[in-house]
Amino acid sequence: MLKRQDYEFVLYTLAPVHIGSGVKVTSKESIQENGEYYFPEMDKLYLFLEKNHPESLPAFEQYLLDSGSKTNKRKSRLIDFLNDQKIKERDFGGFKIKQNNLVERLNEVSLFARDGLGRRYIPGSSLKGAIRTILESEYFRGKQISWGAKSGQQFDDIFNNIRVGDSNTIGESNFSIVQKWDYARNKDPKPMPIYRESLQPLKKITFNISAVGEEAISLIDNLENIAEKHYLYYRKFFLDNNFDKKYIQNNIKAPIYLGAGSGIWTKTNIRQMDDEKINAIRRKQYVKMRMKDKGVMKLTKYPTNVNSKIVKTKNFYEMGKCNFEVKKKS
């Protein structure tokens, strides 16, 4: 029987982190007021109107059908509909998030991953994918490692022997809405109309990892050192390409990037990348969105103290940047 070792993987967010659920909410389904974003359950709002304000139902149905227009923007915002109908109640289920004062007005918001009971969490598969990227690029030196059974071949999958559980449940108060910012060399960071429900900086999230077999155990035992070496290569490959260092965050522990919006090179086996492969990636992109050189840094904004030890430029973060440590269980 193969030896097994269990670990606690402790993730520390150094920047906002977004793990997408695939669900997006528009301004027609959210309310921004009193320092909060409120995302009600629209079916409960309908039932409330049906019971308490039946005279408003035709207007509500028309509101849902109306896509809004440049000549009548009020039709696209739920807060304006409720105010027009003189409806002050705000108890329609759903959830609330404290407003990030660096976001002026929301358009479409991508929501964070939730389990079957609606609780936010980070799937183990998301973390395992980030660990795989680090190991393939640094430990296996860019070699593509098979994952899963292959027809006619003996089953040999090192990543099957690294088993990552889902994170602990993450409370609502740990989240905010952040906006995407792109930073191109020799230019100022540029805000983009993309908004994500994200885990705030300086949060601690725990996972359980099991390693089966000597090789898997060795990889997890040395994961912090491997991640630090991978980061040095990533920094040389991308971050040090004439980007102003004031937007590059310091590390406290071993670095890892997680979730959406952190940039293509944090999710790519970068030791495989040469000019030919980078050009192949460019050719697959829309002409207007085609990256120049190796692309832009992916940033976001979140209110932070000017004396913060994890950012160099107030309010600007590298989207998805985290640090971690691995602790053996007895």
MORABEL-V369011 format. One record per backbone hydrogen bond with DSSP energy under -1.0 kcal/mol. NH is the residue of the N-H (numbers start at 1). CO is the residue of the C=O. Records with the same first field share a line. If there is no record, write none. Layout:
NH->CO + CO
This chain:
5->211
7->209
8->327
9->207
10->325
11->205
12->323
13->203
14->321
15->321
17->199
21->111
25->109
29->26
31->38
33->36
36->33
37->97
38->31
39->95
41->92
45->41
46->42
47->43
48->44
49->45
50->46
51->47
52->48
53->49
56->53
57->54
60->56
61->57
62->58
63->59
64->60
65->61
66->62
75->72
76->73
77->74
78->27
81->77
82->78
83->79
84->80
85->81
86->83
87->82
95->39
97->37
99->35
103->100
109->25
110->195
111->23
113->19
115->119
118->115
121->113
127->123
128->124
129->125
130->126
131->127
132->128
133->129
134->130
135->131
136->132
137->133
138->134
140->135
142->136
143->140
153->150
163->210
165->208
167->122
168->206
170->120
174->171
175->172
176->198
178->196
180->194
181->299
182->190
183->297
187->184
190->182
192->180
194->192
196->178
197->110
198->176
199->17
200->174
202->13
205->11
207->9
209->7
210->163
211->5
212->161
213->3
217->213
218->214
219->215
220->216
221->217
222->218
223->220
226->222
227->223
228->224
229->225
230->226
231->227
232->228
233->229
234->230
235->231
236->232
237->233
238->234
239->234
240->235
241->238
242->240
247->244
248->245
254->324
256->322
258->320
260->18
266->263
267->264
270->268
272->269
273->270
278->274
279->275
280->276
281->277
282->278
283->279
285->282
295->292
297->183
299->181
300->317
302->315
308->305
316->313
317->300
319->298
320->16
321->318
322->256
323->12
324->254
325->10
327->8
329->6
